[in-house]
């Protein structure tokens, strides 16, 4: 949000924020509605496992792309300086695991 709002002019900010919030709610609400509608067809256990698996796969894709982007943009020294100390160890381990 802090990177997006300064790019809009003052009279466009309300529309920009409204669009952002509508897309955010749709992104979070539609998968839940689809999962709820599919429960009578395939059962709650199956829906829960599939939903969880999709979330895990999407998280792994996101982490791998984030690590790849960090590797291409930053040198090793810059990467260490940029990462916060509390998360540095975990991020480096995740990036190494995904290589």
Steps between C-alpha positions, in 0.01 A plus 500: 500500500778742583654445157168519318330804650764762414468410131134603493380856494284630785169462313585140400595361840149406615440298185841338526444396861150373422634290214778366718260398776248342260773290339636402840161387625435308179839331519427381853126441469460317171716198592306462825168517313615243245624273779170534686297427189704189421458343846167331417649359180830355618493519880653720764817293549586504132429872468716576803792294365478653152463853637799450729708349220423793270597748771827315562585485129425869453715587802789293365472670160497839668805421713697363206424803283587735784834326555574499126424871478724573797781295348484679167465853644746490785852377552571277795621789717203718412264211574642456849475872576146527373350209690391575852708322762205314652402346166838481332574142603161366388499683167850384412410142593183515289686643203764228526236229526327623187816513286 
